[in-house]
Amino acid sequence: MELLYYPGCTLAQRAPQLDETARAVMRALGVELKELSDWNCCGAAFPLIQDNLMKLLAPTRVLIQAEKEGGGPLVTICPECYNVLKRTEKFLADNPEAKQKICDFIEEGYEGRTRVVHLLQVLRDEVGFDKIREKVKESPSLKVAPYYGCLVLRPSAEVGIDDPEDPRILEGLLEALGCEVVDFPKRIDCCGSYQALAAGDAALRASGEIVSAAVRLGAEALVLPCPMCHFNLSRASEKLSTEEGLPSVQVLYFTEVLAQALGVEPIPRGVR
């Protein structure tokens, strides 16, 4: 199986381990992620003002490019990219006049044949957790707390890859890999996101509560899909360990744990 793939700016520049392990594990599962030949930044945030069509030019262009290269599923991993592209897909489908204005400005046509999906959905719906379980070579000896964050679940009517209040997709994957998965009540809490730049102390407190809860439950690792969450939770874990003596908890991408379980390179340093 070959699927179109949009890595986005963060994976291309700041989180290469997420990109590299994703490509490696999908290849091991019989899926080739074919990177879009010409892509641009998605814009990083979906505009809250509905008539601000200029903010939708960048993500619309990504959807148009995917349609040019075959349409159908467009896989992404970064929750920010997923959130923006998926909401843009729905907005264009629901607002044909706005879509026409955007396409006229870009000077490109768009039929709406691109369907944005998150890699976790591909693993669950296309590959299947049962098949993944069969391919496990080394179950990670980790007690893990799954962490979703905000952007792959909310707003649920537009982007939700699972139940926004009781998601199970990460749990299902980690259980298939043989991890010991804790019941983690803070799995859908916000880590502070970009407030790490505007209000660093507030973001650190939010992330610290998540890390502290994982430690109290005996988790050795927080497993997640998001580079922004990875940054915030890693920083909080380091601070709590250094300043308050809490046990250190690893912060890992789900693709890193999957890579170790499948025995494929690159295997990340944290789960060897």
C-alpha positions, 0 to 999 in steps of 0.5 A: 500500500502506498499513501500520500504523506504530508510531514509538515514543517515541525517534523521536517525541521524540529522532530525528525525522529517522529518522521523517521520512525513513522516512515520506518515502521510503516514500511515494516507494516507494508505501507509506503508513505509517499511524501508530497512532491511539493508542499508548504506550511499548513499555517500551524493554526486554524483561523477562528474568524470564519471569513478570514479566507486568506488564512486558509490559502496555505492549507488549501494549497496542500489539499490541492497538491494532494489531489493533483498527486492522486487524491484520496487519503493524505496522511499526516502525524503532527496534530497541529497539521492534522487539525488545520488540514482536516478542518480546512477539508471540512470547511471547503466541503461545507462552504462551496462559495468560499472554496471557489473564492480561495481557488480563484485566488490560488488560480487552481481548481479543487474537487474535494477528493483529498481526505486527511487522516492521522497516522494513528487512524491508518494503524487502526483502520487500514493496518489493524492492531491485530496485524501489528500484534502479529508482527511484534518482535520485542514487546517494550518492557515499559509501563506507559501513560498514553497522552493525546493532548488536544488537537487530534480530538477537538473539536470532535465534530471536525477532527476527532479521531476517537471519542473526545472524552474517552479515546482508546486508539492509543491504548489499543496500539500500545496494548497490541505492542505488549506495553503495560498501559495505565489508566491515565485520567489526564490523557486529554488535558492540555499541556499548555501548547504555545503558551510555552512562548507567551506564558511559560510558567502557566504552560509549565504548570499545566505540563507539570500536572500531567507529568506528576500524575503519570509519575504517581501512577507508576508510569515510566513513559508518556507516549504521545503523537505531538511535537509541541506536547513532547517539548512541554512535557519533556521540559516539565519532567526535567524540571520536576526531576531536578528541582523536586526529586520526582522520578524521571519519566520518558516522553516518547512518540508512539512511533518510537515505541512501535519501532522498538516493538517491530525491531526496525531502525531507527530505534530511538535511544529511549526505548532500547 
